[in-house]
Amino acid sequence: MTRRWFSLLSLLMAATLALPLLAAPASAQSLDDLRATGRIGERFDGFAVARDSDLKDAVVEINAKRREIYEKEAAKLGVSLGEVGKVYAAKIVKQVPDGTWILTADGDWLQK
């Protein structure tokens, strides 16, 4: 249990350092602008979701970058991709602008 706790704590620290990489612009507008207007939301698992069909390709790119980071962290720490995603999701949700839609694990949409 101690090793797992240490791994998750290390992951939280790494998540803080890598957060700027997860917020790359999706188009001419910044990701924060797209979140604030509700066109892109965030999921409980650390991945983005397109709430506007015009942004599906941009969200695929964002999530590909995130998945790469999450997979590296999961392998390094010996934890699951899901655990890594949830840690990053918590950090992302704290930093997103008001108006951002968040999809919970229960399938409910909440607006920050």
N, C-alpha and C positions, 0 to 999 in steps of 0.2 A: 504494500500500500504506500509506503514511503517513497519508493522509486517512482510510482505512478504520480504521486502528488508533486514530486520534484519535476517530473517530465512536463506536467501540465503547467506548473509555475514557469518553467523555462519557455514553454510555448507561449504563454501570455506575454512574457517579455519580448520574445521574437515577434509576436503579432504587433506589438506597439511599434517596433522598428520597421516592419514591412507594410504597415497600413498605407503609406503613400502610394505604394505599388498597386494597391487594390482600388485606388480611386482615380485611375487613369481616365482622361476624358473619353466619353463615348462618341462624341461627334464635335461639331463646332461649339456646342454648348458644353459646359462642364458637367461632370457627373452629379455634383451637388445641385446644379440648376435643374437637371432632369429629375433628380429625386424630389426636390422641393415642389416641383410642379406635378408630381405624381406620375410622371411618364416612365420612371424606373423605380422599382421597389427593391427592398432587401428581404431575404429569406432568413429563417431561423438557423439555417445550416451554413451561413457564410457566403452564399451565392446571391447574385442579383437576379431580378426577374423583370422582364419587359412588360409594362402595363400598357404600352403603346406599341402596336404591331410594327410600326416603322422603325423601332429600335431593337428588334429581335437580333439582328446581326451584330449590333454593337454589344448587346448583352452576352452573346455567345463569345465574343472576344474577351470581354471583361472576365467572364467565368473561366475561360481557358487559362488566363493568367493566374487567377486565384487558385484554380485546381493545381497548377504547377507548383505554386508556393505551398499549398496545403499538403500535397503529396511528399514534397521534400521534407517538410517539418514532421509529418507522420512517420516517415521512414527513419529520420534522424532520432526521433524520440521513442519510437516503438509503440506508437498509439495509432488509433484508427483515423482515417480521413475525416470521418464524422465528428470525432472529438476535436480535431484541429479546427474544422469548420465552425463548430459551435463557439470555440474560444474566440476566433476571429469575428464571428457574428456579433458577439457581445461588445467587442471593441468598436466595430463598424457602427452599430446602432447608437452607441453613445455619441458618436461624432457626426452622424448624419444631420442635415438641417431639418428644422421644423417643416412639417408638411409631407415628409417622407412616409411612404406606406411600407409596412412591415408585415410579412406573411409569417404567422406563428406556426409552430409544429402541429397545432390543432386544425390548421387550414383557415384560420380567421385572419382577416386583414385589419390591422390597427394603424392609425395614423399618428405619427409623433407630433 
